[in-house]
């Protein structure tokens, strides 16, 4: 993961390469919260693939990049 201050900064960093997926800091914060919010629960069990994919889908992070194997 790389953090950039602007779209122009991303373009300069990429040069002529095509970008992967990009999301803003607010979206990243939402994803982190959704992904990790239950981890300190005494009843916590690891999420399965379907639960993790549901988190991505709920946050509208869709498409090939966000499809979990």
N, C-alpha and C positions, 0 to 999 in steps of 0.2 A: 504494500500500500504506500502510496505517495500522496502527500498533501501539497496542494498548489494554491496560490492566492488568486488566480484568475484563469479564464479560458485561454488568454494569450500566453500565460506562463506555461500551461499544458502544451500548447502548440509549439512553443520554443523548445521545451524539453523533449517532445516527441521527434522533432525534426521532420523527416519524411515518413516516419512510421505511423501506422494507423493506431488509434487509441483502443484500449479495451473498454470496459465499462467505467463511467465516471458518475459520481454522486456528490452532492454538496455536503457540507459539514452537518447541516441540520438533518439530512437524510441518514448520514452515517450515525449520528447520535440516536436517532429513532431505531435504526437497525441494531445498534449495540444494546440499547435498552431492551428491545424485544427479545434479542438472542440470549441475553444474560440475566434478565430480571428475576428468574426463579432459582438461580444457582446457589443462593445461600439458604434456601429452604431446607429444613431438616428432612423433608420428604423428597428431596430432589432425586430424580433419575435422569440419565442422559436422554436428550431428545432423539427420536428416531428421524430418519430421512424425511418422512412425510411431515412430521411436525416442523422441521426446519424449513422445508419447502413451503409450507403453509405460512410461515413467518415472512418469507421473501415475497410470496404472492400477495399477502395482506398489505405489505408496504409498497406494492406495485413495482417490485423489482423483478421484472419478468424478461424473458428472452433467453437466447442460448447461453449467455454468460452466467445468468442466475439459475440455470437449471442444474440442480444437484445430481451427481451421478448415482 
